[in-house]
């Protein structure tokens, strides 16, 4: 085969261009320190790079944003729960002090003021939020747990459920002395104050619509699965009739205290029920005080504040979850119904009421003693003496009831503290899981960054060596081509 100069020149130009292309590629790699500049350079590297970048972006989302946000939510929740626990401990300490039986009027007043402040602060903790999102309201993060102020227009239809354990005994003081300074009268033995034990269920709210002076009904499911209905008779205030005249098979509602007083027969029946939440009571309530818990977070209810837009709510578990790793979610909220129950405030209110009763009874006894020392009542000494006996007996009974309430409240608030501690422990366990996941993600992030670097990046020293070799090849090809071009026709003659 004859090799012509043209062929040699063509081959030389091809080789020069190939060396030049290689030199350009290496120059680009040296400038960018990347293996490829476009997917067509190496499709395998390009595909792997896309996958690694996608995984790394997802990892960064979990590690730098989701976990950080979840951790902040849990920290704020734990802080609020810890504050609640401290408040409950303070109430417990006050109950221990109140149960010692040697309280002065000043001591009782101090306890009452402290308890009222603690109650308000306890429920205020329920409105804890993070970045404008409430922590204890489930999915309804834009709603507060409690009413921020007195709301006379808010209206709800509420269905509250109970179990046999919610039926409890309570001591009531009947035949309370009514002091009429203008008409002292002898108190007969049958009319002396007396202490009686009755059974009750305590509603979440007092002052229900239509029941004070009216009637309603309570339903329960018996142990055979049959639904039974019991009539409820309403009373405005806590009178002797409401506590003591309830029919054996009936129920009385006291609007002032929010209690359902159970007759003897129905109390036995309800206490024997085996299934939880087998008792149901539906009622209407309009008007709520500042700090009261909003019904939609606790009960099946209907918000009827706007008659043209009735909003139904169903009580169900509402877990807010964050994705913190590939196919791994973590609950970041605690529901208020698990820790901020109505019973905490109702227990405190009952103690405050008993303190007020004792203070009023003391005042009556002191007033009668002053009347006995007043000469204008000289002709009524016998009546005043019997009235003083009744007043002192009433004071003794109410003081004894107050002390027993303080003693019983110790156990109740220990149970409240236990419930809060369980939630704090639950939050702590989730924080630990979050920290472990965060550590694992940090390691994964490092591994993926290394894989991405190995797949896409080049060592500058390696590229420099290859670039130097390619440059030498390029220059050598130029030198060789120049020598071929130097040949003329005379060299072949």
C-alpha positions as a printed NumPy array, in Angstrom:
array([[  0.   ,   0.   ,   0.   ],
       [  1.392,   3.351,  -0.982],
       [  1.478,   5.946,   1.825],
       [  1.265,   9.443,   0.51 ],
       [  2.23 ,  12.674,   2.191],
       [ -1.403,  13.668,   2.265],
       [ -2.261,  10.553,   4.196],
       [  0.558,  11.18 ,   6.622],
       [ -0.542,  14.758,   7.066],
       [ -4.152,  13.683,   7.596],
       [ -3.206,  11.1  ,  10.191],
       [ -0.972,  13.646,  11.916],
       [ -3.818,  16.164,  12.095],
       [ -6.15 ,  13.484,  13.461],
       [ -3.649,  12.513,  16.134],
       [ -2.974,  16.148,  16.987],
       [ -6.712,  16.781,  17.326],
       [ -7.158,  13.665,  19.493],
       [ -4.314,  14.777,  21.758],
       [ -5.785,  18.255,  21.821],
       [ -9.21 ,  16.865,  22.801],
       [ -7.643,  14.823,  25.576],
       [ -5.718,  17.899,  26.717],
       [ -8.935,  19.945,  26.725],
       [-10.79 ,  17.3  ,  28.753],
       [ -7.971,  17.122,  31.286],
       [ -7.772,  20.91 ,  31.407],
       [-11.521,  21.073,  32.174],
       [-11.149,  18.375,  34.843],
       [ -8.215,  20.223,  36.332],
       [-10.244,  23.456,  36.471],
       [-13.467,  21.893,  37.875],
       [-11.911,  18.9  ,  39.663],
       [-14.931,  16.946,  38.426],
       [-14.888,  13.715,  36.446],
       [-17.53 ,  14.827,  33.968],
       [-18.837,  18.149,  32.682],
       [-21.97 ,  16.751,  31.046],
       [-23.923,  13.47 ,  31.369],
       [-22.724,  12.248,  27.97 ],
       [-19.122,  12.247,  29.248],
       [-19.919,   9.211,  31.407],
       [-23.59 ,   8.186,  31.783],
       [-22.825,   5.734,  34.625],
       [-21.15 ,   8.451,  36.708],
       [-23.972,  10.858,  35.846],
       [-26.729,   8.453,  36.956],
       [-24.906,   7.568,  40.155],
       [-24.333,  11.276,  40.846],
       [-28.056,  12.035,  40.514],
       [-28.961,   9.244,  42.936],
       [-26.364,  10.25 ,  45.472],
       [-27.323,  13.909,  45.28 ],
       [-31.006,  13.036,  45.752],
       [-30.212,  10.866,  48.785],
       [-27.919,  13.508,  50.224],
       [-30.544,  16.243,  49.788],
       [-33.073,  14.052,  51.583],
       [-30.58 ,  13.36 ,  54.349],
       [-29.879,  17.061,  54.73 ],
       [-33.624,  17.738,  54.987],
       [-33.953,  15.21 ,  57.806],
       [-30.725,  16.125,  59.593],
       [-30.681,  19.902,  59.273],
       [-34.405,  20.734,  59.291],
       [-36.835,  17.991,  60.376],
       [-34.809,  16.75 ,  63.323],
       [-33.932,  20.276,  64.432],
       [-37.593,  21.298,  64.316],
       [-38.771,  18.118,  66.053],
       [-36.171,  18.505,  68.782],
       [-37.253,  22.093,  69.432],
       [-40.916,  21.02 ,  69.673],
       [-40.096,  18.25 ,  72.135],
       [-37.91 ,  20.535,  74.246],
       [-40.663,  23.146,  74.566],
       [-43.196,  20.407,  75.351],
       [-40.945,  18.918,  78.028],
       [-40.421,  22.343,  79.58 ],
       [-44.186,  22.958,  79.733],
       [-44.792,  19.504,  81.246],
       [-42.068,  20.093,  83.822],
       [-43.724,  23.372,  84.795],
       [-47.051,  21.546,  85.185],
       [-45.424,  18.937,  87.394],
       [-43.895,  21.642,  89.586],
       [-47.302,  23.303,  89.925],
       [-48.943,  20.024,  90.918],
       [-46.168,  19.459,  93.464],
       [-46.846,  22.892,  94.944],
       [-50.557,  22.074,  95.221],
       [-49.67 ,  18.779,  96.877],
       [-47.484,  20.605,  99.421],
       [-50.393,  22.947, 100.152],
       [-52.66 ,  19.935, 100.688],
       [-50.187,  18.463, 103.165],
       [-50.165,  21.779, 105.019],
       [-53.961,  21.983, 104.946],
       [-54.463,  18.467, 106.28 ],
       [-52.646,  19.108, 109.576],
       [-55.819,  20.526, 111.16 ],
       [-54.212,  23.574, 112.785],
       [-54.827,  26.168, 110.09 ],
       [-55.713,  29.72 , 111.048],
       [-57.973,  31.903, 108.925],
       [-54.862,  33.625, 107.597],
       [-53.291,  30.258, 106.678],
       [-56.427,  29.206, 104.809],
       [-56.565,  32.513, 102.971],
       [-52.929,  32.162, 101.902],
       [-53.521,  28.587, 100.696],
       [-56.627,  29.66 ,  98.784],
       [-54.819,  32.529,  97.025],
       [-51.883,  30.273,  96.176],
       [-54.129,  27.494,  94.853],
       [-56.07 ,  29.912,  92.656],
       [-52.848,  31.279,  91.149],
       [-51.443,  27.775,  90.634],
       [-54.645,  26.652,  88.92 ],
       [-54.529,  29.57 ,  86.492],
       [-50.855,  28.956,  85.723],
       [-51.417,  25.213,  85.273],
       [-53.922,  25.719,  82.481],
       [-51.929,  28.605,  81.01 ],
       [-49.133,  26.087,  80.396],
       [-51.556,  24.254,  78.12 ],
       [-51.278,  27.101,  75.618],
       [-47.527,  26.618,  75.173],
       [-46.555,  27.025,  71.544],
       [-43.586,  26.786,  69.204],
       [-43.344,  29.121,  66.207],
       [-47.041,  29.92 ,  66.515],
       [-48.133,  26.266,  66.665],
       [-49.862,  25.1  ,  69.848],
       [-48.307,  21.97 ,  71.298],
       [-51.203,  20.329,  73.16 ],
       [-54.064,  20.649,  70.676],
       [-53.343,  17.798,  68.267],
       [-53.959,  18.692,  64.632],
       [-55.667,  21.953,  65.666],
       [-52.369,  23.771,  66.109],
       [-53.979,  27.122,  65.348],
       [-56.344,  26.844,  68.351],
       [-55.527,  27.47 ,  72.01 ],
       [-56.247,  24.729,  74.515],
       [-58.142,  27.109,  76.799],
       [-60.325,  30.175,  76.413],
       [-58.096,  33.242,  76.448],
       [-60.786,  35.368,  78.094],
       [-64.379,  35.254,  79.265],
       [-66.531,  34.287,  76.285],
       [-70.271,  34.695,  76.849],
       [-71.19 ,  33.806,  73.252],
       [-69.374,  30.468,  72.873],
       [-71.961,  27.695,  72.743],
       [-71.407,  23.933,  72.571],
       [-73.36 ,  20.714,  72.638],
       [-71.117,  18.283,  74.541],
       [-71.257,  14.532,  75.033],
       [-69.245,  13.538,  78.101],
       [-68.57 ,   9.892,  78.933],
       [-67.859,   8.249,  82.274],
       [-66.882,   4.882,  83.684],
       [-67.731,   3.173,  86.954],
       [-64.535,   4.578,  88.505],
       [-65.875,   8.107,  87.998],
       [-68.63 ,   7.481,  90.559],
       [-67.257,   8.736,  93.881],
       [-68.553,   9.393,  97.366],
       [-68.748,  12.921,  98.726],
       [-69.651,  14.366, 102.113],
       [-72.344,  17.049, 102.229],
       [-73.327,  19.158, 105.234],
       [-77.078,  19.615, 105.588],
       [-79.162,  21.904, 107.826],
       [-76.669,  24.732, 107.548],
       [-77.463,  27.541, 109.966],
       [-79.076,  30.654, 108.483],
       [-78.242,  33.529, 110.817],
       [-81.028,  36.085, 111.227],
       [-79.829,  38.687, 113.742],
       [-83.283,  40.252, 113.948],
       [-85.086,  37.047, 114.842],
       [-82.958,  34.605, 116.913],
       [-84.722,  31.272, 117.329],
       [-84.028,  28.064, 119.202],
       [-82.592,  25.351, 116.919],
       [-84.304,  22.   , 117.439],
       [-82.172,  18.862, 117.67 ],
       [-83.609,  17.608, 114.366],
       [-82.548,  20.823, 112.653],
       [-78.938,  20.685, 113.782],
       [-76.302,  20.508, 111.017],
       [-75.561,  16.952, 109.941],
       [-73.066,  15.188, 107.715],
       [-74.241,  12.817, 104.995],
       [-72.357,  10.788, 102.378],
       [-73.781,  10.623,  98.857],
       [-72.471,   9.439,  95.489],
       [-71.835,  11.721,  92.545],
       [-70.227,  12.156,  89.143],
       [-68.514,  15.446,  88.484],
       [-68.982,  17.07 ,  85.069],
       [-66.234,  18.946,  83.3  ],
       [-68.278,  22.154,  83.398],
       [-70.858,  23.818,  85.611],
       [-73.658,  26.196,  84.677],
       [-75.148,  24.104,  81.875],
       [-77.991,  25.431,  79.744],
       [-81.57 ,  24.433,  80.503],
       [-80.826,  22.02 ,  83.341],
       [-81.019,  24.395,  86.316],
       [-84.676,  24.04 ,  87.307],
       [-85.278,  21.794,  84.291],
       [-84.777,  18.163,  83.34 ],
       [-82.425,  16.098,  81.219],
       [-81.391,  12.496,  80.795],
       [-78.321,  10.332,  81.235],
       [-77.79 ,   7.102,  79.312],
       [-75.645,   4.117,  80.175],
       [-74.947,   0.722,  78.676],
       [-75.548,  -2.063,  81.185],
       [-73.427,  -5.176,  81.459],
       [-75.782,  -6.986,  79.063],
       [-75.195,  -4.376,  76.37 ],
       [-78.615,  -2.722,  76.717],
       [-78.905,   1.079,  76.683],
       [-80.74 ,   2.498,  79.695],
       [-81.934,   6.062,  80.308],
       [-82.202,   7.883,  83.647],
       [-84.006,  11.193,  84.227],
       [-81.912,  14.085,  85.546],
       [-83.52 ,  16.843,  87.625],
       [-81.746,  20.197,  87.655],
       [-81.09 ,  22.475,  90.654],
       [-79.603,  25.954,  90.591],
       [-77.528,  25.717,  93.783],
       [-76.125,  23.128,  96.168],
       [-79.181,  22.809,  98.43 ],
       [-80.078,  20.112, 100.927],
       [-82.838,  19.011,  98.565],
       [-80.401,  18.504,  95.705],
       [-78.082,  16.358,  97.812],
       [-80.541,  14.489, 100.021],
       [-83.895,  14.357,  98.189],
       [-82.668,  12.659,  95.013],
       [-84.89 ,   9.627,  94.304],
       [-83.201,   6.262,  94.709],
       [-83.378,   5.619,  90.981],
       [-82.897,   9.228,  89.889],
       [-80.147,  11.798,  89.39 ],
       [-79.928,  15.458,  90.43 ],
       [-77.803,  18.027,  88.624],
       [-76.445,  21.023,  90.566],
       [-75.62 ,  23.913,  88.243],
       [-73.49 ,  25.731,  90.826],
       [-71.023,  22.871,  91.24 ],
       [-71.487,  20.843,  88.03 ],
       [-72.243,  17.675,  90.035],
       [-74.57 ,  14.819,  89.177],
       [-75.884,  13.512,  92.525],
       [-76.886,   9.868,  92.214],
       [-79.73 ,   8.153,  94.001],
       [-78.875,   5.075,  96.035],
       [-80.072,   2.507,  93.476],
       [-78.649,   4.164,  90.377],
       [-75.297,   4.71 ,  92.117],
       [-75.029,   0.977,  92.8  ],
       [-75.947,   0.203,  89.21 ],
       [-73.41 ,   2.622,  87.728],
       [-70.64 ,   1.443,  90.066],
       [-71.198,  -2.13 ,  88.876],
       [-70.674,  -1.346,  85.192],
       [-67.755,  -3.263,  83.717],
       [-67.088,  -1.539,  80.398],
       [-65.189,   1.754,  80.252],
       [-66.977,   4.877,  79.013],
       [-70.314,   3.102,  79.324],
       [-72.054,   6.188,  80.784],
       [-72.95 ,   9.095,  78.525],
       [-74.373,  12.525,  79.311],
       [-75.111,  15.084,  76.603],
       [-75.64 ,  18.706,  77.561],
       [-75.574,  22.256,  76.223],
       [-73.352,  25.004,  77.571],
       [-73.171,  28.658,  76.588],
       [-70.582,  30.98 ,  78.065],
       [-67.11 ,  30.006,  79.286],
       [-64.689,  31.653,  81.709],
       [-61.089,  32.548,  81.023],
       [-58.823,  29.526,  81.432],
       [-61.553,  26.911,  80.908],
       [-60.599,  24.092,  78.56 ],
       [-62.135,  24.186,  75.098],
       [-64.533,  21.235,  74.603],
       [-63.34 ,  20.374,  71.074],
       [-60.037,  19.078,  72.46 ],
       [-61.688,  16.712,  74.956],
       [-65.142,  15.554,  73.878],
       [-67.372,  14.657,  70.996],
       [-69.143,  17.974,  70.61 ],
       [-70.629,  20.57 ,  68.3  ],
       [-69.596,  24.203,  68.239],
       [-72.916,  26.09 ,  67.909],
       [-71.537,  29.569,  68.458],
       [-72.55 ,  30.429,  64.902],
       [-75.974,  28.796,  64.308],
       [-75.439,  29.065,  60.578],
       [-72.122,  27.194,  60.747],
       [-72.288,  24.389,  63.306],
       [-68.878,  22.696,  63.541],
       [-68.79 ,  19.041,  64.708],
       [-65.757,  17.619,  66.52 ],
       [-64.947,  13.989,  67.24 ],
       [-62.526,  13.098,  70.02 ],
       [-59.797,  10.925,  68.561],
       [-56.061,  10.449,  68.845],
       [-54.255,  13.177,  66.906],
       [-50.567,  12.382,  66.623],
       [-48.419,  14.944,  64.82 ],
       [-45.519,  13.043,  63.233],
       [-42.294,  14.198,  61.607],
       [-40.33 ,  12.117,  59.099],
       [-36.865,  12.05 ,  60.654],
       [-35.162,   9.439,  58.466],
       [-35.834,   7.237,  55.469],
       [-39.207,   5.534,  56.22 ],
       [-38.999,   6.572,  59.886],
       [-41.502,   8.842,  61.631],
       [-41.583,  10.233,  65.17 ],
       [-44.526,  11.651,  67.151],
       [-43.617,  15.167,  68.266],
       [-46.744,  16.274,  70.143],
       [-48.442,  15.498,  73.445],
       [-52.206,  15.839,  73.601],
       [-53.654,  18.043,  76.311],
       [-56.355,  15.502,  77.125],
       [-53.623,  13.127,  78.352],
       [-52.268,  15.511,  80.968],
       [-54.285,  18.747,  81.319],
       [-57.535,  17.261,  82.538],
       [-60.56 ,  19.068,  83.957],
       [-60.197,  17.157,  87.223],
       [-57.109,  19.14 ,  88.289],
       [-59.03 ,  22.403,  88.297],
       [-62.172,  20.778,  89.718],
       [-60.181,  19.293,  92.62 ],
       [-58.704,  22.707,  93.39 ],
       [-62.11 ,  24.396,  93.1  ],
       [-63.602,  21.932,  95.565],
       [-60.888,  22.682,  98.12 ],
       [-61.345,  26.428,  97.626],
       [-65.087,  26.016,  98.132],
       [-64.544,  24.088, 101.368],
       [-62.145,  26.794, 102.612],
       [-64.817,  29.418, 101.926],
       [-67.412,  27.285, 103.751],
       [-65.201,  27.04 , 106.826],
       [-64.526,  30.79 , 106.749],
       [-68.271,  31.518, 106.515],
       [-69.034,  29.084, 109.353],
       [-66.37 ,  30.73 , 111.515],
       [-67.899,  34.126, 110.852],
       [-71.369,  32.903, 111.858],
       [-70.048,  31.496, 115.116],
       [-68.119,  34.728, 115.822],
       [-71.216,  36.838, 115.082],
       [-73.375,  34.789, 117.468],
       [-70.734,  35.127, 120.203],
       [-70.784,  38.882, 119.715],
       [-74.587,  38.867, 119.971],
       [-74.385,  36.945, 123.237],
       [-72.151,  39.666, 124.639],
       [-74.512,  42.395, 123.413],
       [-77.054,  43.505, 126.04 ],
       [-79.776,  44.088, 123.457],
       [-80.032,  40.323, 122.979],
       [-80.425,  39.649, 126.721],
       [-83.866,  38.134, 126.209],
       [-82.676,  35.817, 123.437],
       [-79.826,  34.123, 125.248],
       [-81.442,  30.669, 125.085],
       [-82.028,  30.985, 121.349],
       [-78.538,  32.375, 120.773],
       [-77.001,  29.584, 122.838],
       [-78.714,  26.931, 120.697],
       [-77.734,  28.839, 117.561],
       [-74.12 ,  28.955, 118.748],
       [-74.212,  25.212, 119.344],
       [-75.515,  24.725, 115.795],
       [-72.916,  27.123, 114.369],
       [-70.056,  25.408, 116.187],
       [-71.283,  21.995, 115.069],
       [-71.503,  23.25 , 111.503],
       [-67.982,  24.668, 111.814],
       [-66.701,  21.361, 113.177],
       [-68.339,  19.369, 110.391],
       [-67.132,  21.703, 107.66 ],
       [-63.617,  21.863, 109.119],
       [-63.54 ,  18.071, 109.258],
       [-64.755,  17.875, 105.648],
       [-62.121,  20.411, 104.553],
       [-59.374,  18.442, 106.267],
       [-60.565,  15.214, 104.617],
       [-60.625,  16.955, 101.25 ],
       [-57.041,  18.057, 101.788],
       [-56.085,  14.49 , 102.728],
       [-57.89 ,  12.979,  99.729],
       [-56.385,  15.632,  97.446],
       [-52.896,  14.471,  98.39 ],
       [-53.561,  11.152,  96.696],
       [-55.301,  12.834,  93.767],
       [-52.447,  15.225,  93.092],
       [-49.901,  12.459,  93.481],
       [-51.843,  10.668,  90.741],
       [-51.876,  13.859,  88.659],
       [-48.116,  14.108,  89.127],
       [-47.718,  10.478,  88.081],
       [-49.707,  11.135,  84.897],
       [-47.52 ,  14.137,  84.078],
       [-44.343,  12.181,  84.838],
       [-45.457,   9.475,  82.404],
       [-45.81 ,  12.097,  79.689],
       [-42.425,  13.619,  80.567],
       [-40.869,  10.152,  80.38 ],
       [-42.567,   9.561,  77.034],
       [-41.223,  12.853,  75.675],
       [-37.761,  12.003,  77.049],
       [-37.775,   8.63 ,  75.299],
       [-38.688,  10.329,  72.029],
       [-35.876,  12.841,  72.527],
       [-33.466,   9.925,  73.025],
       [-34.697,   8.293,  69.817],
       [-34.259,  11.595,  68.051],
       [-30.694,  11.952,  69.292],
       [-29.827,   8.412,  68.178],
       [-31.346,   9.067,  64.761],
       [-29.469,  12.361,  64.552],
       [-26.172,  10.603,  65.272],
       [-26.929,   7.947,  62.678],
       [-27.859,  10.591,  60.124],
       [-24.621,  12.459,  60.797],
       [-22.687,   9.289,  60.017],
       [-24.834,   8.62 ,  56.937],
       [-24.331,  12.191,  55.765],
       [-20.565,  11.779,  56.005],
       [-20.713,   8.474,  54.128],
       [-22.898,   9.849,  51.34 ],
       [-20.721,  12.941,  50.99 ],
       [-17.691,  10.662,  50.66 ],
       [-19.43 ,   8.497,  48.058],
       [-20.519,  11.576,  46.154],
       [-16.986,  12.941,  46.221],
       [-15.506,   9.664,  45.039],
       [-18.06 ,   9.437,  42.247],
       [-17.787,  13.03 ,  40.973],
       [-14.504,  14.546,  42.113],
       [-10.92 ,  14.017,  41.013],
       [ -7.626,  14.32 ,  42.821],
       [ -5.841,  17.389,  41.456],
       [ -2.456,  15.677,  41.644],
       [ -3.71 ,  12.77 ,  39.49 ],
       [ -5.165,  15.15 ,  36.904],
       [ -1.931,  17.153,  36.828],
       [  0.075,  14.006,  36.072],
       [ -2.339,  13.023,  33.308],
       [ -2.394,  16.604,  32.009],
       [  1.422,  16.73 ,  31.873],
       [  1.534,  13.426,  29.989],
       [ -1.169,  14.587,  27.582],
       [  0.611,  17.873,  27.043],
       [  3.837,  16.043,  26.246],
       [  1.988,  13.805,  23.798],
       [  0.371,  16.839,  22.195],
       [  3.691,  18.641,  21.829],
       [  5.347,  15.476,  20.486],
       [  2.609,  15.112,  17.882],
       [  3.155,  18.721,  16.823],
       [  6.907,  18.111,  16.52 ],
       [  6.401,  14.968,  14.458],
       [  3.909,  16.69 ,  12.195],
       [  6.275,  19.616,  11.664],
       [  8.978,  17.311,  10.412],
       [  6.613,  15.712,   7.909],
       [  5.525,  19.081,   6.628],
       [  9.192,  20.14 ,   6.122],
       [  9.629,  17.537,   3.349],
       [  9.385,  18.906,  -0.226],
       [  9.316,  17.32 ,  -3.782],
       [ 13.033,  17.767,  -4.137],
       [ 13.566,  15.396,  -1.182],
       [ 12.043,  12.598,  -3.264],
       [ 13.877,  13.245,  -6.564]])
